[in-house]
């Protein structure tokens, strides 16, 4: 029944602890992998830049303005593997650790979380990439079920999250799956009006912040089809005030399929721009007829295009890693609970990557 799955239930970390250890490991890995960290505008068709050994935590801003968390799951795992002498595995995990990934804001203390991430990003002269994921009746009782108890609780949570962002730069992916789950019949009809109202209020609240971009989640090309079915839900959720919409969050659809779907949908909602989650779409989706196998920790997948704002498409604002590669979609195929780090899967994604 479901065309996407977020695979995130645990709260995001707020304290940037043990950072020096993880950064030192990344610096060491930069040496192991021969990373140079140099780029210029005329190198767009050449090798993608990587962080240097001297400054492993951030990519060149002109190509990817988003903050790399030096203490993310992948960075800590790379440090652990390197410390254990497992250089090959550490090098693979570094493919994830050296890229900016989204921070999913948890239920508890959202203000401290958003403040911590945006302050760290601002200190590095980068933009925070955040996911707000707490809508009531979230995920229809599946692996990432939960969310705010009711509309008023959600409004209070959102207000605290927005207060933490303040006047710092942030790009927010708003409520993955919330709109598509109404279109596919998963979210009961009696909750639809409230959900539209909450999303519209969320867009308004976030866009009142001076330097926050907001993208409403619009599913993926294999879910709500044809693309025109998503136009009215986006309008009712406040797409007119948002910067655009997000596609393929936590899914595996190809970038080209997402662009085709996005262009069709954009034309129906005032030519709004969009972003694409490329975190795990390097080999496209699994196609074996089993729907759950296709979205829940599918085998044989790969990291996709690294995050960048250089998409070569005027409507595509960025390729982003919204789903955090290496974190489980849920307790299926031997994986841990949704949102938990799964080293085996992370290694497979990195090993299968084209670069």
PyMOL commands that set and color helices and strands:
alter all, ss='L'
color gray80, all
select helices_A, chain A and resi 19-33+41-43+73-83+87-97+110-123+139-141+151-165+178-183+189-207+229-236+255-268+291-295+343-352
alter helices_A, ss='H'
color red, helices_A
select strands_A, chain A and resi 103-105+128-132+170-174+212-217+244-247+273-277+316-320
alter strands_A, ss='S'
color yellow, strands_A
deselect
rebuild
show_as cartoon
